[in-house]
């Protein structure tokens, strides 16, 4: 039945003009190929993209690079601000003409994608049909890595504005979810009554896997644990769209008695990597090239934390070369024991805006702060916290606390945290503590426990 669902889904995609099924076959074939073959294909695609961009894209033509011998490191970093400033110049002439006239040559073609703006102003990019196919294929391949191949029943704890707005749903949308095996749970509605309903529904349904926003999976697990609820065991939980901290991974795994997988992607760059059952986070090298650079823009060594730069290898209508996505991570050396030949990410540790900065410009992972306040210094009455680095050695700590929390204990917490921060910042630090009833989310709806206002 599962294979029949998969066949039906990709046949439906083919009817609307998508070649996602072929792209999935390519991923499967390359995953089983020797690592040298994967690297060769990735290099060839990268060189073809660079040659195309310098010849056809106004933004890259203006750089004056020679397409036949252009090297990736010769291209400047493409920041979100540069994308906004040069939006039309990043398009092919054909796409620009279609975009400005709002004409589309086919039912299945390019589409606008807007980021959530969690790090500031939202950014709009264009995905052409090739990249959209790669995204669909990569999502299906991610499910395979997590143990529930396409068509396997699973719970999807995801945001649904349609539900909130009580909007109708298309026939194609309903059929797609049926073929995919999705059981939808609305991550935009996570009050206690609904979380109880979600857990009750999960207990009755036969699905044994879940795909979820990382913070929502953690919230659901925390609710179940706090209320002492009996939760039906799952086989796997795929966490997406946020940083999966070690503490959250442990909690989700314990409550749902499941293996927890971390998936890395974004709205503007689609799927980029996913963790397999052996713990390796595989980069989808046939579709995307990832770099990690240090604070000076030089290549980071394997295991060294740095800024992630993304080059999409299959978005020719709107090439994004060395795009600074705003995340911190580290590449891994070697191969995974699972046998998949794709290169590996060692870890992703959140947004660059969440990383603390030293006076020398070095990064301090936000996971350091999250572990300190969530585990080491947790006084037991803090519901939620947010640490803001206002200057290199000046911080403000906002605390959402339980009723009756002692203010003097909060002051002591700030003093202790100042000493902890000084150990990694490299100089004495001051922490101002503010008790509040509610800490607001970012404009995109994501909660950021750590924010740095310091630029290198």
Secondary structure, DSSP 4 states (H G I P E B T S, - for coil): -HHHHHHHHHHHHHHTT--HHHHHHHHHHHHTS-HHHHHHHHHHHHHHHHHHHHHH-HHHHTTT--GGG--GGGSPPB-HHHHHHTTGGGS-HHHHHHHHHT--SSSSS-EEEE---TTSS--EEEE-HHHHHHHHHHHHHHHHHTT--TTS-EEEEE--HHHHHT----HHHHHHHHHHTEEEEETT---HHHHHHHHHHHHHS---EEEEEHHHHHHHHHHHHHTT------SEEEEESS---HHHHHHHHHHHTSEEEEEEEETTTEEEEEE-TTS-EEE-TTTEEEEEE-TTSPBPPTT--EEEEEEETT-GGG---SEEEEEEEEEE-S--TT---S-EEEEEEEEGGGSEE-TTS-EE-HHHHHHIIIIIS--S-EEEEEEEEEETTEEEEEEEE-TT--HHHHHHHHHHHHHHHHHHHSS--EEEEEEES-PPPPTTS---SEEE----
